Every structure is written in C-alpha cells, then in structure tokens.
Amino acid sequence: MTDRDGLAAQAAAMGMELHGGIAPDNLMTLEAYDRWRREHKPAMMAHRRLRSLDLGDHLTLQFESELTMRYQVQEMLRVERIFTAEGIADEVAAYAPLVPTGTNWKATLLLGFSSPEERRAALSRLVGVEHRLFVEVAGQDKVFAVADEDLDRSTASKTSAVHYLRFELPQGFRDAVLGGASVTLGCDLEACAETLNVPAATLESLRLDLVS
C-alpha cells in the first residue's frame, strides 16, 4: 500500500471519497453532507486534532489534508447554505490550494492570545513570524515556510493572527521522512523561538501527504 493509498483508506473509513483534489463536481450535496456529518464529524475532529500542533504558548499549526479541506468547504457550504455553481466555485477556489500536493506540507498558522490587549501588542512584536517557521530532519537543511501566497497578511508594523503556510520538501527530506526519520518543527524568530519534536502519531498522518 502506498502512502496515498493509506490516505484514501483513512478517508474511506470516514465515508468520504478522495479525488486527488477538490472540485465542485466531487463535493457532496448539502443533503448528502448533512447525513455524512451526523455520523462522521467526531472522526473528522479527531483527524484535525491529530494534525494540530502547539508551538509554544501562542502558535498553533493545523496541518491540512484533502480530508480537512473537504470538510472545511462542505462546512462553509452548509453554514452559508450555498448551492449555486458560482458560490460553490468560490469556496473551492478559497480552500483547494491548501491541499498538499505530494511534495509538501501545508498548514494554517494561528496566533492565539488571552486578551485583546495582549493580542495587539504581540502582533506588533511578531512581525515576520510566518516566514520563520521551519521543519527539519537529521542530515537535511531546514525547510522554511512559504507564507501567504495568495495575499499579504502582514504590514511592516503588525502581523496577522492567521497565515497559510507551505513547506516545500526536497526529495531527500521526503525520503528521510518516508523512511521513518523524526521531524522537528520550529520557529527561529527571537521573540517566540521554539522547537517541538513532532509526535509519532502526527508524523504518521503527515507521511500520508507525501509521495516518494
């Protein structure tokens, strides 16, 4: 079984079919999704939690997958009661680029704080944080995130509380991960420098995003 086969099997266990990409013609109808959601939402929430990592006290990375992005699109269609072709296409265009393509990991970076005052001060202090996130395996160079490819979410004086990241992994890095190497997630911005060894269960899920 290949890693992509493993991801498809995981999706099938949740009653969701993967298509190697999200498109309007491979989404569930609102009625079909409502039935799916009643049965499978707990499993989807577990999948999301497995792929969510806290880096220090204020940074959370939600590593996305076709499963998480399908869920996100379907939830938006459900909540907003979107059923027109144009509306569905808009939601797909917003979220489909966050699906990993086999050579990368993609993640939503969330900056969280306990009060509006702390949040305002921190977002000024953490300018550039989205460019200082990295993943690393032994024997390979650090891979830094490419951030916010759709639009700039920061200014010279303040960063955003939400960013979208892509870690483009060279062949040697992917081979090491697929071969069982451990992975370190980190940030080297002085104001919030942190590192974290990616837990084994999370890393096993992230391996399913990669092809050799």
Secondary structure, DSSP 8 states (H G I E B T S, - for coil): --HHHHHHHHHHHTT----SS--GGGS--HHHHHHHHHHHHHHHHHHHHHTEEEETTTEEEEE--HHHHHHHHHHHHHHHT--SHHHHHHHHHHHGGGS--SSEEEEEEEE--SSHHHHHHHHHHTTTGGGSEEEE-TTS--EE-EE-SSS----SS---SEEEEEEE--HHHHHHHHTT---EEEE--GGG-EEEE--HHHHHHHHTT---
